[in-house]
Amino acid sequence: MSAELIKAPVDASGVLRKASSENRWDFNAEAAKLYRRADVAMDRFYHGIFTPAFPGKLPTPLIAVEPMNKRTLAAYSVVPDAYGLPFKLTFNEAHYIEEDGKKVWRWGEWSQAETLVHELGHHWQQLRGKDPFKQGKVTHNREFTGKMESLGIHSRPNHGSHFSVADAVGPFGILAREWGLARPDDVPKEESKVNWWSIAFGEGPIGRSSLTKWYCSICSFAIRVGVKGDIDVIHNTDGGKFIRG
């Protein structure tokens, strides 16, 4: 991403937002809802202090719904698309189902909102963060996962999948309740036992094993153990607590 792109981004969100609401499209209502919620989340969590590059609010990311690999929930791209437009947030059409004649997110409203705020976090980090993603580097680095934790969203380092439902009393949980969303006790699952955090961001179901995989919450160093329940182990190298994978 060039410095020119950061200093003078083309903000086409207003035009495309209007078009998505007026054109005949299966996702009219979804796009309108996601844009509204993105506005609130950006105001609440991400606009932050002004910078020379962005003396006002950050540009609104474009929101799209299109087919993607089923193992991905959503994606954020800072690279300009085929139309030369940057800052695009895409929800995977594969995770929508038909319900009462409408397209709805199969994993539930809380999951969708949590995913939206996660992807907006990438937008914030690329434009205001001190350690934005660079080609060949870790996408979900310490700065990003730290920002998520500050909102009560538990994103696993390096991978990005969520290892627990977002906190009910955290900043995101408070906003979700304002939107009238009910926090699930666990991650919604299909009959195959696949859940929305295990398939997020390019991760697929893992093979069967008698051992459970745990990751350091700071560096994501992995271990497998046969103990059930919380192992309560700290990684000596950096002090991170091991969390279930």
KESE-164197 format. One record per residue (C-alpha): residue number from 1; residue in one letter; y, x, z. Coordinates in steps of 0.001 Angstrom, whole numbers, plus 500000, padded with zeros to 6 digits. Each point is the difference from the previous one (the first is absolute). Layout:
N
(NUM a (Y X Z))
...
This chain:
245
(1 m (500000 500000 500000))
(2 s (503298 501562 498920))
(3 a (503132 500274 502095))
(4 e (501799 497877 497393))
(5 l (497521 497167 500563))
(6 i (500684 500045 503734))
(7 k (503802 500166 499583))
(8 a (500320 497278 497384))
(9 p (496982 497689 499983))
(10 v (499986 497036 497690))
(11 d (499762 496919 502216))
(12 a (498588 497324 497724))
(13 s (498469 497989 502819))
(14 g (502554 497195 499791))
(15 v (499340 499265 496336))
(16 l (496219 500300 500262))
(17 r (499922 498010 503217))
(18 k (501842 497153 498286))
(19 a (497673 500193 496994))
(20 s (496876 499917 502168))
(21 s (501204 496817 501702))
(22 e (501060 498194 496823))
(23 n (497246 500905 497532))
(24 r (496686 498176 500037))
(25 w (497678 502279 501914))
(26 d (497091 499523 502398))
(27 f (501779 502141 502577))
(28 n (503479 498397 500018))
(29 a (499754 498881 503603))
(30 e (498313 503212 501118))
(31 a (502645 502232 498448))
(32 a (502814 497931 501519))
(33 k (498392 500197 503450))
(34 l (499337 503740 499755))
(35 y (503562 500739 498890))
(36 r (501408 497927 502887))
(37 r (497806 501766 502519))
(38 a (500746 503399 498477))
(39 d (503737 499335 500443))
(40 v (499529 499207 503683))
(41 a (497657 502942 500635))
(42 m (502353 502420 498234))
(43 d (502942 498740 502081))
(44 r (498016 500152 503234))
(45 f (498104 503276 499584))
(46 y (501071 502168 497110))
(47 h (503613 500013 498821))
(48 g (501022 502218 502904))
(49 i (503070 502196 499920))
(50 f (501956 500655 496824))
(51 t (499400 503240 498083))
(52 p (501929 501697 497151))
(53 a (497285 498835 497580))
(54 f (500089 496416 501329))
(55 p (503326 499166 501642))
(56 g (498911 496370 500230))
(57 k (496663 498260 500217))
(58 l (496942 501450 498319))
(59 p (499196 498511 496602))
(60 t (497544 497125 500175))
(61 p (496597 500963 498581))
(62 l (498649 497945 497141))
(63 i (497067 497813 501017))
(64 a (497144 499380 497584))
(65 v (496564 498390 500048))
(66 e (497545 501430 497504))
(67 p (496310 500936 499684))
(68 m (499010 503269 501662))
(69 n (496837 501685 501226))
(70 k (498532 497571 502568))
(71 r (499818 502784 502573))
(72 t (503809 499990 500149))
(73 l (502044 497351 501784))
(74 a (503438 501022 498829))
(75 a (501844 503061 498752))
(76 y (503494 501452 499957))
(77 s (501237 502120 497109))
(78 v (503155 502095 499964))
(79 v (499299 501222 496458))
(80 p (501835 497948 497340))
(81 d (497733 497495 498268))
(82 a (499697 499281 496272))
(83 y (503462 498388 500086))
(84 g (501548 502990 501768))
(85 l (500339 498100 503300))
(86 p (499169 501770 503289))
(87 f (499100 498648 503441))
(88 k (497250 497529 499144))
(89 l (497792 498336 502611))
(90 t (496862 498398 498531))
(91 f (497571 497602 501658))
(92 n (496504 499947 498560))
(93 e (499278 496751 498174))
(94 a (496288 500512 500777))
(95 h (500691 499042 503632))
(96 y (501423 496573 499220))
(97 i (497934 496826 500023))
(98 e (500700 496430 498917))
(99 e (500645 497599 502871))
(100 d (501349 496468 499559))
(101 g (501236 500937 496538))
(102 k (501903 503050 501258))
(103 k (499356 503733 499988))
(104 v (499607 501303 503564))
(105 w (499229 503405 501492))
(106 r (496305 499911 500892))
(107 w (500366 502066 503182))
(108 g (502607 497773 501642))
(109 e (503755 499944 500444))
(110 w (500095 502555 502833))
(111 s (498068 502504 497894))
(112 q (502300 499473 497042))
(113 a (503139 500428 502096))
(114 e (498574 503122 501640))
(115 t (499183 501390 496550))
(116 l (503515 499174 498756))
(117 v (501682 501797 502903))
(118 h (497646 502982 499516))
(119 e (500937 500314 496322))
(120 l (503697 499616 500800))
(121 g (499497 502927 502369))
(122 h (499174 502161 496976))
(123 h (503244 498814 498397))
(124 w (501936 500961 503127))
(125 q (498326 503414 500263))
(126 q (500627 500927 496369))
(127 l (503699 499182 500257))
(128 r (500935 500705 503612))
(129 g (497107 501972 501492))
(130 k (500097 503712 500822))
(131 d (496498 500618 498664))
(132 p (499497 497727 496963))
(133 f (496852 500115 497913))
(134 k (499826 502751 497391))
(135 q (497367 500485 497332))
(136 g (496945 501665 501495))
(137 k (501031 499215 503583))
(138 v (498654 497471 502499))
(139 t (501288 496485 499293))
(140 h (499581 498640 503521))
(141 n (501338 503002 501888))
(142 r (501144 500310 503594))
(143 e (503504 498705 499302))
(144 f (498637 496890 498285))
(145 t (497320 499180 502583))
(146 g (502537 500668 502763))
(147 k (502360 497475 498456))
(148 m (497180 497465 499777))
(149 e (499072 500580 503653))
(150 s (503639 499407 500982))
(151 l (499630 496533 498448))
(152 g (496652 499339 501695))
(153 i (498010 500506 496762))
(154 h (497037 502338 500304))
(155 s (499615 501917 496731))
(156 r (497359 502721 499958))
(157 p (501400 503452 499139))
(158 n (499345 501314 496482))
(159 h (498196 496822 498868))
(160 g (502401 497186 500818))
(161 s (497421 497366 500917))
(162 h (500731 498137 503215))
(163 f (497614 500689 502862))
(164 s (501125 497039 502092))
(165 v (501910 496765 499555))
(166 a (503727 500559 500560))
(167 d (501230 499483 503556))
(168 a (501042 496480 500933))
(169 v (502924 501278 502105))
(170 g (501143 502799 497656))
(171 p (503001 499681 497675))
(172 f (497825 498834 497109))
(173 g (498074 497570 502218))
(174 i (503243 498458 501230))
(175 l (501212 499541 496418))
(176 a (496639 498556 498920))
(177 r (500245 497412 502782))
(178 e (503514 499116 498830))
(179 w (498410 499296 496614))
(180 g (497489 497720 501736))
(181 l (497016 502282 499342))
(182 a (497023 500018 502342))
(183 r (498598 503396 500938))
(184 p (496252 500207 499258))
(185 d (497740 501228 502795))
(186 d (498265 502230 497478))
(187 v (500375 500933 496362))
(188 p (498963 497093 497725))
(189 k (496656 500718 498311))
(190 e (497980 498673 497087))
(191 e (496315 499160 500247))
(192 s (499272 503575 498901))
(193 k (501831 501192 503128))
(194 v (502621 501765 497903))
(195 n (503388 499747 501705))
(196 w (503554 500427 498854))
(197 w (500683 503276 501784))
(198 s (496864 501764 498686))
(199 i (500842 499263 496362))
(200 a (503696 500777 500259))
(201 f (501589 502840 498094))
(202 g (496979 501114 497994))
(203 e (497342 499931 502714))
(204 g (496715 498210 499408))
(205 p (497073 498949 502163))
(206 i (498095 502976 501383))
(207 g (496244 500391 500094))
(208 r (497899 498957 502947))
(209 s (499720 502476 502849))
(210 s (498825 499910 503584))
(211 l (503085 502047 500930))
(212 t (503578 498773 500227))
(213 k (502818 501950 498384))
(214 w (503079 500788 502081))
(215 y (503260 501637 498874))
(216 c (502640 501986 501850))
(217 s (503077 497750 500091))
(218 i (502246 502961 499133))
(219 c (498180 502225 497505))
(220 s (497148 497614 498973))
(221 f (497294 502582 500776))
(222 a (496738 497998 499850))
(223 i (496976 499963 502269))
(224 r (496904 497777 500156))
(225 v (498543 498924 503321))
(226 g (497206 497703 501117))
(227 v (501797 498642 503072))
(228 k (500987 496328 499940))
(229 g (503398 498948 501286))
(230 d (503087 502162 500516))
(231 i (499057 503681 500114))
(232 d (503357 500931 501627))
(233 v (500072 503464 498423))
(234 i (503100 502125 499359))
(235 h (500169 502550 497176))
(236 n (500670 503369 501664))
(237 t (501839 501362 496957))
(238 d (502918 497562 500003))
(239 g (499437 497573 502870))
(240 g (499293 497005 497774))
(241 k (497724 497241 501295))
(242 f (496919 499288 497891))
(243 i (500020 496519 498498))
(244 r (497185 498073 498379))
(245 g (499878 500350 496204))
